[in-house]
C-alpha cells in the first residue's frame, strides 16, 4: 500500500509541477525552457501511473484523481500562497474517502 500511495504522490507532483511550468511559460511569459521542461515532466507523469499494481486503468485513474485534488490544494497553499479554507479541506477529505472506497472496498 505504501508503494501505491507513493506512486500517486509522485504522479501528482509531476502533473502539477509540469502543468505549473507550462502555465508560467504561457501565462507569465517565462522562458521557453519552462514550457519544455514542463512538457517533459508531463510525459513522465503519463508513465508513472502505469507502475501501479492495480489491474484496472479506470480505478487507478479514479483513485489518482482524489489524490491529485489533495495535492492541488497543498500546492496552492505552499507554492501559490493561497490558504485553503474549510471547504477546500472538506472537499479534499471527501476525495480521500472516495479514493479509499474505490481502491480498497471488498469486492467479490
N, C-alpha and C positions, 0 to 999 in steps of 0.2 A: 504494500500500500504506500509506503514512503516513496518508492521509485515513481509510482503513478502520480502522486502529488508533486514531486519534484519536476517531473516532465511537464505537468500542467503549468507550473510556475515558470519554468524556463520558456515554454512556448508563449505564455502570456507576456513575459518581458520582451521576447523577441518581436512579437506582434506589435505591442505598444511602442517599444523603442524604435523599431523600424518605421512604423507609421509616424511617430513623432519627428524623426529625422526628415521624412518626406514632407511633413507639414511645415517644418522650419524652412526647408528649401523653397517650397511653393508659396507659402503664406507669409513668410517673414524674410524673404529674399536672402536666405543664406546661400553659401556657395554650392555649386553643382555637386560637389563631393558629398554633401549631406544627403542629397537625394539618392545618389548612387550607393552610398553606404546603407541607407535605409532600405533600398530595394534589395540589396544582398541579404540583409538581416531578415527581411520578409520572406525571401526564398528559404532561408534556414528555418523560419517559423513554419513554413509549409511542410518541412521534413520532420520536425520534432514530434508532432503528434503521432506519426506513423510508428514511432518507437514504443507506443503504449502496448501493453499485452492484452487489452480488452479486444475481443474479436469483432465487435460491431462498430463500424465507422460512425454511424449515426449517434450511438450512445456516447462514444468518445467525444465527438464534437459538441453534443448537447451538454455533457458534463463540463467540458472545457469552457463553454460559454459562460457558465456560472462563475468559474474561477476567473475568467477574463474580466467579468464585471467587478469582482472584488479587487483585482489588481488595478483596474482602471480608476477606481475610487482612490486607492492608495497612491497611484501615480499622480492623480490630480492634486492630492494633498501634499505629497513630498516634492514633486517637481514643479507643478504649476502654482503651488502655494494657495490652493482653494480648499479651505477646511470643509470636510464633509459634514453635513448636518444629520439630524436624527433620521430623516427619510433616506438619505444615502446609505447609512449604516443598516437601517431596517431592510431596505431592498437588497443589500449585499448579503445579509444574513438569510433572507428568504432564498436567495440564489444558492447559498451553500447547502441549505436544507434540500433544495431541489437536486443539486449535484449528488448528494448522499443517497437520495432515493433512487435516482437514475442508475448509479453505479453499484450500489450495494444492497438493493432490495432483494429479498429471497425470490428467486424465480424457479419454476419447475421445468 
